[in-house]
Amino acid sequence: MPSYSIDGVIPVVDPSAYVHPSAVLIGDVIVGPNCYVGPCASLRGDFGRIVLEEGSNVQDHCCIHGFPDNDTVVEVNGHVGHGAILHSCIVRRDALVGMNAVVMDEAEIGEKAIVAACAFVPAGMKVPARSLAAGIPAKVKRELSEDEIAWKLEGTQTYQALTVRSLASLREVEPLSSVEETRPSLPATEVRSLIATKRG
């Protein structure tokens, strides 16, 4: 992975975490145990510190940055969907930030809360625990059900399993010129379960 020090501060990645080779880490970035950082994610710790706590995931094309003297933190089992932007904010334990959502300065996403895809969470907003926030600007819509909280946790566990799979088997290769007659299929048990839960 491209990893850069700045002013002598070097990113830290726990050996049990997976950071895709195309992701970029700069400066004061700390990636904790069992985390997943997806392709083309940018974690710029050139001003404030960025911390991913145990089991959290930051998916492809996410951007995380912050102001000086402000930590941007994704707590334990935090889940940040494709293309989301986090800036000087906190995503509490077991919370989810949906695809292409933006969470601004000093905002806080409460424990087990969900920010809907494409939502804009303005600076300073506090999303209560176990609630759904959606819209531009985001507004708290309602309390989450136990099924929705369980669905989120299952999705996070799927990414934790992907961390293990990626460490074990993801390798850069040259593509084949044609499909093999005995082409294998990827294991899909966890993903199928997640899709079934969402549709239900």
DARA-V253931 format. One record per backbone hydrogen bond with DSSP energy under -0.5 kcal/mol. CO is the residue of the C=O (numbers start at 0). NH is the residue of the N-H. If there is no record, write none. Layout:
co: [CO:CO]
nh: [NH:NH]
This chain:
co: [1:3:5:7:8:11:13:17:19:20:22:23:24:25:26:27:28:29:29:30:31:32:34:35:36:37:38:40:41:41:42:42:44:47:48:49:50:50:51:52:53:55:56:57:58:59:61:62:63:64:65:66:70:71:72:72:73:74:75:77:78:78:79:80:81:83:84:85:87:88:89:89:90:91:92:94:95:95:96:97:98:100:101:101:102:103:104:106:107:107:108:109:110:112:113:113:114:115:118:118:119:119:119:120:121:124:124:125:126:127:129:130:131:131:132:133:134:138:138:141:144:145:146:147:148:149:150:151:152:153:154:155:156:157:158:159:160:161:162:163:164:165:168:179:187:188:189:190:191:192:193:194:195]
nh: [24:26:8:9:5:30:16:36:22:1:1:42:3:44:28:49:11:31:51:13:34:54:17:57:19:40:60:23:43:63:25:44:27:46:71:29:52:73:31:55:76:35:79:37:61:82:41:85:43:87:47:69:72:50:74:90:52:77:93:56:80:96:58:83:99:62:102:64:105:72:91:108:74:94:111:78:97:114:80:100:117:84:103:120:86:106:123:89:109:126:91:112:129:95:115:132:97:118:101:120:121:136:137:103:124:107:126:127:109:130:143:113:140:141:115:138:119:133:140:131:148:149:150:151:152:153:154:155:156:157:158:159:160:161:162:163:164:165:166:167:168:169:170:182:191:192:193:194:195:196:197:198:199]
